[in-house]
Amino acid sequence: MQKRVLSGLLSAFLVTGSAQAADDLMATAQDFFKPIPAKPPALEGNPASAAKIELGKMLYFDTRLSESHNISCNSCHVVGMGGVDLQETSLGQSWQTGARNSPTVFNAVFNLAQFWDGRAADLEEQAAGPLVNPVEMATTEGHVVEQLDGIPGYHEAFRAAFPDDTDPIRIENVQKAIAVFEATLITPNAPFDQYLEGDETALNAQQKAGLQAFMDNGCVACHSGINLGGEQFQPFGVVENPGEDLLPPGDKGRFDVSQLPEDEFVFKVPGLRNIALTPPYFHTGKVWDLKQAVRVMGTAQMGIDLSAEDVENITAFLHSLTGDQPRIVYPVLPPSTAETPRPNP
């Protein structure tokens, strides 16, 4: 009888301890991370409207914004593939390739800045960069306006999006429209979001072990917040240089923007949302295996040779960051006419 009582007390203690541990894990996670909201955030100084979002979507998919009429925003940030193009570096004008891997456009609205080196403060500023980059869309701001002005169907679309503007087809409005559309490309309702909102069953046991390992090993020092990253700049290779394939000496990162010696080889910390959908990894795009990327981060950033179990568990946790993907209906674009500026391949 006494043995049965002791056994019952021990079982009750273990159950209580297990429940307490589960509560502690969730509470700690809720301190470090926040779920993605169901609705996109408002952009300061750039209020959204249905007409502006629709115009931004049209511009995002329209290849005529490029000099060759072959490249659109969606060419490098494919909305059907996690907001990336699954290439080491993207193809641009005349088969040139970019210098860095194209980061995902999904949830980019939550980042502190845009591009790997943070040279654009927000989505609006970022929207102009690829248009005029000679390796990417290779046009000019003036030619973008000339191109759109030469497509009659865009006149009404711009008037609807910017009803108070007497001259709405301007590069600033192109940027604003693209930005409000890109701000809608968020991926809420990932299993990890459900967990953060209190659903203990949203993560399986391995994913919870991975979350614990992710926090215990210090990954949260950089990868925290709503996007699990994207909120700070950090040097790549804090403890150990990952090698020239991953950290080529010719690309000094944020130094090219600031010219400050302390910014050499400093890059924006990438967000980890939907990371399982967006290989290859790092600014060079040289790592295709997510488990390898986890191991590299352990050694290069934290000086830790992660165990095989930790790598497996952390990778399982990272898979829980895949949220509901945006459902975008491809827009019907206004037709060109005989007077529309022609491509220059």
VEXLOLUM-419884 format. One record per residue (C-alpha): residue number from 1; x, y, z negated; chain. Coordinates in pm, whole numbers. Each point is the difference from the previous one (the first is absolute). Example, Ala and Ser with C-alpha at 12.3 -4.5 7.8 and 13.67 -1.06 7.14 Angstrom:
BEGIN
> 1 1230 -450 -780 A;
> 2 137 344 66 A;
//
This chain:
BEGIN
> 1 0 0 0 A;
> 2 283 239 -96 A;
> 3 182 -80 325 A;
> 4 -310 81 203 A;
> 5 -39 332 -182 A;
> 6 366 89 57 A;
> 7 -29 -101 365 A;
> 8 -306 217 41 A;
> 9 169 296 -166 A;
> 10 307 -43 222 A;
> 11 -216 -13 313 A;
> 12 -187 309 -106 A;
> 13 331 178 -68 A;
> 14 136 -95 344 A;
> 15 -317 113 175 A;
> 16 4 328 -192 A;
> 17 369 48 77 A;
> 18 -55 -73 367 A;
> 19 -289 247 19 A;
> 20 209 263 -177 A;
> 21 288 -56 244 A;
> 22 -240 35 294 A;
> 23 -141 322 -147 A;
> 24 351 135 -57 A;
> 25 106 -75 359 A;
> 26 -303 176 143 A;
> 27 37 298 -232 A;
> 28 368 38 89 A;
> 29 -81 -26 371 A;
> 30 -270 266 -37 A;
> 31 261 230 -154 A;
> 32 234 -36 300 A;
> 33 -240 -31 294 A;
> 34 -328 145 125 A;
> 35 -253 -153 242 A;
> 36 -56 149 343 A;
> 37 -329 194 2 A;
> 38 -288 -107 219 A;
> 39 -3 338 177 A;
> 40 295 191 149 A;
> 41 130 302 -190 A;
> 42 -62 354 120 A;
> 43 290 177 170 A;
> 44 89 339 -142 A;
> 45 -88 276 246 A;
> 46 -134 -250 252 A;
> 47 -357 -101 -83 A;
> 48 -130 -307 178 A;
> 49 -313 -19 210 A;
> 50 -143 -275 215 A;
> 51 86 198 315 A;
> 52 357 65 -114 A;
> 53 60 -363 -94 A;
> 54 -139 -114 337 A;
> 55 224 246 185 A;
> 56 299 -117 -203 A;
> 57 -77 -359 93 A;
> 58 -17 92 369 A;
> 59 334 178 -18 A;
> 60 156 -287 -197 A;
> 61 -80 -244 279 A;
> 62 54 227 302 A;
> 63 323 -83 186 A;
> 64 -32 321 203 A;
> 65 151 189 -292 A;
> 66 334 -153 99 A;
> 67 208 120 295 A;
> 68 -28 -337 174 A;
> 69 -369 -55 -91 A;
> 70 111 -341 -131 A;
> 71 40 57 -374 A;
> 72 -249 93 -269 A;
> 73 14 17 -378 A;
> 74 -153 -346 2 A;
> 75 290 -137 207 A;
> 76 228 4 -305 A;
> 77 -264 -2 -276 A;
> 78 -245 -263 124 A;
> 79 -322 8 -201 A;
> 80 -63 -367 77 A;
> 81 340 -111 -136 A;
> 82 32 153 -343 A;
> 83 77 347 136 A;
> 84 337 -107 148 A;
> 85 128 -144 329 A;
> 86 191 -301 -139 A;
> 87 323 116 164 A;
> 88 339 75 -153 A;
> 89 -19 344 160 A;
> 90 -270 127 233 A;
> 91 16 48 375 A;
> 92 -33 356 123 A;
> 93 52 212 309 A;
> 94 188 -176 282 A;
> 95 44 -317 -209 A;
> 96 203 178 -265 A;
> 97 -21 -139 -352 A;
> 98 -36 199 -318 A;
> 99 270 24 -265 A;
> 100 -212 -140 -285 A;
> 101 -281 -248 -55 A;
> 102 -349 149 36 A;
> 103 -168 2 -344 A;
> 104 -367 -84 -34 A;
> 105 -255 278 43 A;
> 106 -235 -180 -239 A;
> 107 -22 179 -336 A;
> 108 264 250 116 A;
> 109 -227 273 -133 A;
> 110 109 -99 -352 A;
> 111 374 50 66 A;
> 112 183 304 -133 A;
> 113 144 66 348 A;
> 114 15 -163 343 A;
> 115 278 -176 196 A;
> 116 276 -201 -165 A;
> 117 195 318 -74 A;
> 118 -303 201 -114 A;
> 119 51 274 259 A;
> 120 -375 56 38 A;
> 121 -189 118 -306 A;
> 122 -333 -156 96 A;
> 123 -198 -175 273 A;
> 124 -73 327 176 A;
> 125 366 88 35 A;
> 126 88 -358 89 A;
> 127 -248 -9 288 A;
> 128 207 245 203 A;
> 129 331 -182 -39 A;
> 130 -42 -296 238 A;
> 131 -164 221 263 A;
> 132 315 205 58 A;
> 133 263 -260 -88 A;
> 134 187 -73 327 A;
> 135 33 -366 -94 A;
> 136 -369 -43 -82 A;
> 137 -279 183 188 A;
> 138 247 250 147 A;
> 139 -235 290 71 A;
> 140 -20 357 -129 A;
> 141 -261 171 -215 A;
> 142 -87 226 292 A;
> 143 -48 -292 237 A;
> 144 -226 -179 -251 A;
> 145 -230 303 3 A;
> 146 21 26 379 A;
> 147 -80 -371 32 A;
> 148 -304 11 -226 A;
> 149 -126 323 156 A;
> 150 16 -177 335 A;
> 151 -239 -274 -115 A;
> 152 -348 156 2 A;
> 153 -148 -248 -245 A;
> 154 233 116 -275 A;
> 155 -136 356 8 A;
> 156 -328 -95 -168 A;
> 157 175 -241 -240 A;
> 158 229 276 -127 A;
> 159 -288 248 -29 A;
> 160 -197 -250 -208 A;
> 161 298 -73 -225 A;
> 162 100 365 -45 A;
> 163 -326 197 39 A;
> 164 139 321 -152 A;
> 165 307 12 226 A;
> 166 -33 216 312 A;
> 167 296 -181 160 A;
> 168 -21 -352 -141 A;
> 169 237 -185 237 A;
> 170 318 83 -187 A;
> 171 285 -218 -122 A;
> 172 -88 80 -362 A;
> 173 -347 -142 53 A;
> 174 143 -308 172 A;
> 175 204 -62 -314 A;
> 176 -294 64 -232 A;
> 177 -231 -236 188 A;
> 178 254 -282 14 A;
> 179 73 47 -370 A;
> 180 -363 -28 -113 A;
> 181 -41 -316 208 A;
> 182 318 -153 -140 A;
> 183 -119 83 -352 A;
> 184 -295 -237 56 A;
> 185 238 -292 62 A;
> 186 1 -129 -356 A;
> 187 -26 -362 -115 A;
> 188 -198 -30 -324 A;
> 189 -131 -309 -172 A;
> 190 318 -209 3 A;
> 191 0 -281 -255 A;
> 192 242 211 -205 A;
> 193 -243 295 10 A;
> 194 -275 -228 -129 A;
> 195 233 -114 -277 A;
> 196 85 358 -95 A;
> 197 -372 71 -22 A;
> 198 -40 -277 -257 A;
> 199 -60 -322 195 A;
> 200 228 -250 -173 A;
> 201 -73 -265 265 A;
> 202 109 215 297 A;
> 203 361 -123 -30 A;
> 204 98 -365 -26 A;
> 205 250 -130 -255 A;
> 206 299 29 233 A;
> 207 -90 357 97 A;
> 208 -30 95 -367 A;
> 209 341 -155 -65 A;
> 210 132 202 293 A;
> 211 -154 319 -137 A;
> 212 168 -69 -335 A;
> 213 334 -65 171 A;
> 214 -44 313 214 A;
> 215 -38 210 -314 A;
> 216 254 -185 -217 A;
> 217 276 28 261 A;
> 218 -45 375 41 A;
> 219 -160 15 345 A;
> 220 -254 245 -145 A;
> 221 273 261 -49 A;
> 222 -53 88 368 A;
> 223 -303 -198 114 A;
> 224 -288 126 -212 A;
> 225 -304 222 37 A;
> 226 -284 -36 245 A;
> 227 222 -106 293 A;
> 228 254 -199 -203 A;
> 229 261 237 138 A;
> 230 7 304 223 A;
> 231 29 238 -296 A;
> 232 376 59 -19 A;
> 233 332 -12 183 A;
> 234 271 -245 -103 A;
> 235 340 -112 131 A;
> 236 3 -337 172 A;
> 237 271 -210 -160 A;
> 238 -11 141 -353 A;
> 239 199 -292 -140 A;
> 240 124 -191 303 A;
> 241 35 103 364 A;
> 242 -233 -230 199 A;
> 243 234 0 302 A;
> 244 22 195 324 A;
> 245 -291 -185 162 A;
> 246 -235 138 -264 A;
> 247 186 321 -82 A;
> 248 185 118 312 A;
> 249 260 265 -88 A;
> 250 -117 232 279 A;
> 251 -347 49 -149 A;
> 252 33 209 -315 A;
> 253 -372 29 -63 A;
> 254 -125 308 -182 A;
> 255 342 163 28 A;
> 256 -90 86 361 A;
> 257 -286 211 -138 A;
> 258 152 156 -310 A;
> 259 373 -3 81 A;
> 260 56 -70 -369 A;
> 261 278 -252 -76 A;
> 262 -213 -170 -264 A;
> 263 -259 -81 269 A;
> 264 235 -222 203 A;
> 265 -170 -336 64 A;
> 266 -308 114 -190 A;
> 267 -336 -98 147 A;
> 268 -365 30 -94 A;
> 269 -104 -302 -203 A;
> 270 -245 -188 223 A;
> 271 -343 -90 -130 A;
> 272 -66 -372 -34 A;
> 273 -369 -2 92 A;
> 274 -69 -261 272 A;
> 275 371 -89 -2 A;
> 276 -73 -358 108 A;
> 277 -143 139 328 A;
> 278 281 239 88 A;
> 279 329 -175 79 A;
> 280 278 65 77 A;
> 281 115 177 -313 A;
> 282 225 290 -104 A;
> 283 78 307 208 A;
> 284 209 -211 237 A;
> 285 -270 -264 50 A;
> 286 263 -273 -29 A;
> 287 -173 -227 -252 A;
> 288 -298 -201 119 A;
> 289 -50 -225 -304 A;
> 290 -178 158 -297 A;
> 291 175 -235 -242 A;
> 292 337 112 135 A;
> 293 -108 363 -43 A;
> 294 -84 -71 -365 A;
> 295 342 -159 -54 A;
> 296 176 294 166 A;
> 297 -181 247 -223 A;
> 298 99 -199 -306 A;
> 299 372 10 77 A;
> 300 28 338 174 A;
> 301 -222 209 -226 A;
> 302 6 -176 -336 A;
> 303 311 -215 5 A;
> 304 -210 -307 -72 A;
> 305 33 -338 170 A;
> 306 -368 -87 -24 A;
> 307 -80 -366 -66 A;
> 308 -174 -201 270 A;
> 309 -307 -12 -223 A;
> 310 -6 377 -45 A;
> 311 36 53 376 A;
> 312 -289 -238 71 A;
> 313 -219 157 -266 A;
> 314 75 362 92 A;
> 315 -68 -81 367 A;
> 316 -333 -156 -98 A;
> 317 -82 317 -194 A;
> 318 89 218 300 A;
> 319 -253 -196 207 A;
> 320 -269 120 -242 A;
> 321 62 355 123 A;
> 322 -171 -63 335 A;
> 323 -321 200 -1 A;
> 324 -300 38 228 A;
> 325 136 104 339 A;
> 326 -157 301 174 A;
> 327 -263 -92 259 A;
> 328 61 247 282 A;
> 329 -211 8 315 A;
> 330 227 88 292 A;
> 331 -117 340 128 A;
> 332 -126 70 349 A;
> 333 238 273 113 A;
> 334 -102 286 228 A;
> 335 109 -55 361 A;
> 336 273 186 181 A;
> 337 -77 204 311 A;
> 338 198 102 306 A;
> 339 114 309 -195 A;
> 340 115 -189 -310 A;
> 341 382 7 -42 A;
> 342 146 -323 127 A;
> 343 242 -243 -167 A;
> 344 373 48 24 A;
> 345 142 -347 -60 A;
//
